[in-house]
Amino acid sequence: MTTRKSNIFDKIGSLIPGYRGYAVRDESRNTDKKLREHLSKIIQVAESLIVLYQKTLIDANEMQSCKEWEISRKSLNTLFSKIKNCNYGESSFFSENQLKEEELQKIYEYDLEISERVSLISKTAEEEINQPLSSGFILQQIREIENILIKRLDFINQYK
């Protein structure tokens, strides 16, 4: 991600104690938002691939398999909303509880783990969707991501 050029507010802010840390956290918040948007798009693509596969299952009159994939599709749709709308890993400038660099690092570790699992879902939807165990594998990854999101939220709530 490219860093923005400093402006007059940054120069004025440099005179305020604590502003530099706030500016860094603000940049982190923007990065966090972009990551979540990116992951959400990957999930949407995976969901659309499942929908296409379901159409082939319907054409082949394989309704039971289609129902199994529908569970995965719905779960992906729910996961999309959870990731897109999860809490930022930041705190406001005047907050009593400021997140320190170590806490931000821990949040980034959660985000990295989520990103890796979303990549597994994407790969499965792109390459292995016709495999019998693929739907179960996707559901397993979704459950793991949901557990990570809970841990991430609990961690963030400690500092609010």
C-alpha positions in Angstrom: 0.0 0.0 0.0 1.4 3.4 -0.9 1.6 6.1 1.8 -0.1 9.4 1.3 1.8 12.6 1.1 1.8 14.7 4.3 -0.4 17.7 4.3 -0.8 20.8 6.4 -2.8 18.9 9.0 -0.1 16.3 9.4 2.4 19.2 9.9 0.2 20.8 12.5 -0.5 17.4 14.1 3.2 16.7 14.5 3.2 19.5 17.1 0.5 17.7 19.1 1.8 15.0 21.5 0.5 11.6 20.5 -0.7 12.6 17.0 2.0 10.7 15.1 0.8 7.4 16.8 -2.8 8.3 15.9 -1.8 9.0 12.3 -0.1 5.6 12.1 -3.2 3.9 13.7 -5.4 5.8 11.2 -3.3 4.4 8.3 -3.6 0.9 9.9 -7.4 1.3 10.0 -7.5 2.2 6.3 -5.3 -0.9 5.6 -7.6 -3.1 7.7 -10.6 -1.8 5.8 -9.0 -2.5 2.4 -8.0 -6.0 3.5 -11.6 -6.8 4.6 -13.0 -5.4 1.4 -10.5 -7.6 -0.6 -11.4 -10.7 1.4 -15.1 -10.0 1.0 -14.7 -9.8 -2.8 -12.8 -13.2 -2.8 -15.7 -14.7 -0.8 -18.3 -13.3 -3.3 -16.4 -14.8 -6.2 -16.3 -18.2 -4.4 -20.0 -17.9 -3.7 -20.8 -17.2 -7.4 -18.7 -20.2 -8.5 -20.8 -22.4 -6.1 -24.0 -21.0 -7.7 -22.7 -21.9 -11.1 -21.8 -25.4 -9.9 -25.3 -25.7 -8.3 -26.8 -25.0 -11.7 -24.9 -27.9 -13.2 -26.1 -30.1 -10.4 -29.7 -29.1 -11.0 -29.3 -29.8 -14.7 -27.9 -33.2 -13.8 -30.8 -33.8 -11.4 -28.4 -34.2 -8.4 -30.6 -32.4 -5.9 -29.0 -33.8 -2.8 -25.6 -32.6 -3.8 -27.1 -29.2 -4.7 -28.6 -29.0 -1.2 -25.2 -29.7 0.4 -23.6 -27.0 -1.7 -26.5 -24.6 -0.7 -25.4 -24.9 2.9 -21.9 -23.9 1.9 -23.2 -21.1 -0.2 -25.3 -19.7 2.6 -22.5 -19.9 5.0 -20.2 -18.1 2.7 -22.8 -15.4 2.3 -23.0 -14.9 6.0 -19.2 -15.0 6.3 -19.1 -12.2 3.7 -21.2 -10.0 5.9 -19.2 -10.8 9.1 -15.8 -10.0 7.5 -17.0 -6.9 5.7 -18.5 -5.5 8.9 -16.2 -6.7 11.6 -14.6 -4.2 14.0 -11.5 -2.2 13.1 -8.3 -2.8 14.8 -7.9 0.8 16.0 -8.9 3.2 18.6 -9.8 6.9 18.3 -7.4 9.8 19.1 -9.1 10.8 22.3 -9.9 7.3 23.5 -8.7 6.4 27.0 -7.7 2.9 25.8 -5.3 3.3 23.0 -4.2 0.2 21.1 -0.4 -0.2 21.3 1.7 -1.6 18.5 1.8 -5.1 20.1 -2.0 -5.2 20.2 -2.3 -4.1 16.6 0.2 -6.8 15.7 -2.0 -9.4 17.3 -5.0 -8.2 15.4 -2.9 -8.4 12.2 -2.1 -12.0 13.0 -5.8 -12.8 13.3 -6.3 -11.0 9.9 -3.5 -13.0 8.3 -5.0 -16.3 9.5 -8.4 -15.3 8.2 -6.8 -14.3 4.9 -5.1 -17.7 4.5 -8.3 -19.6 5.1 -10.2 -17.4 2.7 -7.5 -18.2 0.1 -8.1 -22.0 0.8 -11.9 -21.4 0.2 -11.2 -19.6 -3.0 -8.8 -22.3 -4.3 -11.3 -25.0 -3.5 -14.1 -23.1 -5.2 -12.0 -22.5 -8.3 -10.2 -25.9 -8.7 -11.8 -28.6 -6.6 -15.5 -27.7 -6.5 -16.6 -30.9 -8.2 -14.9 -33.1 -5.6 -17.2 -34.8 -3.1 -15.5 -33.5 0.0 -15.1 -29.9 -1.2 -18.3 -28.6 0.3 -17.4 -30.0 3.7 -13.9 -28.6 3.5 -15.3 -25.1 2.7 -17.7 -25.4 5.7 -14.8 -26.4 7.9 -12.8 -23.3 6.8 -15.8 -21.1 7.4 -16.2 -22.4 10.9 -12.5 -21.8 11.6 -12.8 -18.3 10.2 -15.8 -17.6 12.4 -13.9 -18.8 15.5 -11.0 -16.5 14.5 -13.4 -13.6 14.1 -14.8 -14.3 17.6 -11.2 -14.4 19.1 -10.4 -11.2 17.2 -13.5 -9.4 18.4 -12.9 -10.5 22.0 -9.3 -9.3 21.8 -10.4 -5.9 20.4 -13.1 -5.5 23.1 -10.5 -5.8 25.8 -9.2 -2.4 24.7 -12.4 -0.5 24.2 
